[in-house]
Amino acid sequence: MSERRIKTYYLGSGSISVPVLCGLLRSGLVEVVGIGSQRKALKSARGPVRTMTTPLIKYCEANGIQVDGLASVNNEEFYERFR
């Protein structure tokens, strides 16, 4: 019997998401087909719009791992990726 890996699109944002992703990547049981995390603009009444990035985005960018900076997963555009 051949081993089949589970295809997974990983969504994470908080600091716990980094070690979880590392475990998935090392496990050999999971094929991570994509990584997504929320990236959103923070509007300030006194200054320019800033972009908030999550610990997962920072980790992926620092390690050359492609990550999708998502505004929301609650829209049709996101769902179309999996059809």
TAHUJO-V385178 format. One record per residue. N is the residue number from 1. RES is the residue in one small letter. OMEGA is omega in whole degrees, 0 to 359 (* if undefined). NEAR is the number of other ideal C-beta (glycine too) atoms within 8 Angstrom. Layout:
N_RES_OMEGA_NEAR ; N_RES_OMEGA_NEAR
This chain:
1_m_180_2 ; 2_s_178_3 ; 3_e_176_4 ; 4_r_178_4 ; 5_r_179_8 ; 6_i_177_7 ; 7_k_186_7 ; 8_t_168_9 ; 9_y_188_11 ; 10_y_175_11 ; 11_l_178_8 ; 12_g_179_13 ; 13_s_185_9 ; 14_g_183_8 ; 15_s_178_5 ; 16_i_184_7 ; 17_s_182_13 ; 18_v_179_11 ; 19_p_177_7 ; 20_v_177_10 ; 21_l_180_14 ; 22_c_178_8 ; 23_g_178_8 ; 24_l_181_11 ; 25_l_181_8 ; 26_r_191_6 ; 27_s_184_7 ; 28_g_180_5 ; 29_l_186_5 ; 30_v_172_11 ; 31_e_180_7 ; 32_v_184_11 ; 33_v_178_6 ; 34_g_180_9 ; 35_i_178_15 ; 36_g_177_11 ; 37_s_184_17 ; 38_q_173_9 ; 39_r_183_11 ; 40_k_179_7 ; 41_a_176_7 ; 42_l_181_8 ; 43_k_180_5 ; 44_s_179_8 ; 45_a_185_3 ; 46_r_184_3 ; 47_g_181_4 ; 48_p_176_4 ; 49_v_178_7 ; 50_r_177_8 ; 51_t_177_8 ; 52_m_175_8 ; 53_t_183_8 ; 54_t_175_13 ; 55_p_180_10 ; 56_l_178_15 ; 57_i_180_12 ; 58_k_180_9 ; 59_y_182_11 ; 60_c_180_12 ; 61_e_180_9 ; 62_a_184_6 ; 63_n_176_6 ; 64_g_179_4 ; 65_i_180_8 ; 66_q_179_6 ; 67_v_177_11 ; 68_d_174_8 ; 69_g_188_10 ; 70_l_173_10 ; 71_a_181_7 ; 72_s_172_7 ; 73_v_182_7 ; 74_n_177_4 ; 75_n_185_8 ; 76_e_180_5 ; 77_e_178_6 ; 78_f_182_10 ; 79_y_181_8 ; 80_e_179_7 ; 81_r_188_8 ; 82_f_179_5 ; 83_r_*_4
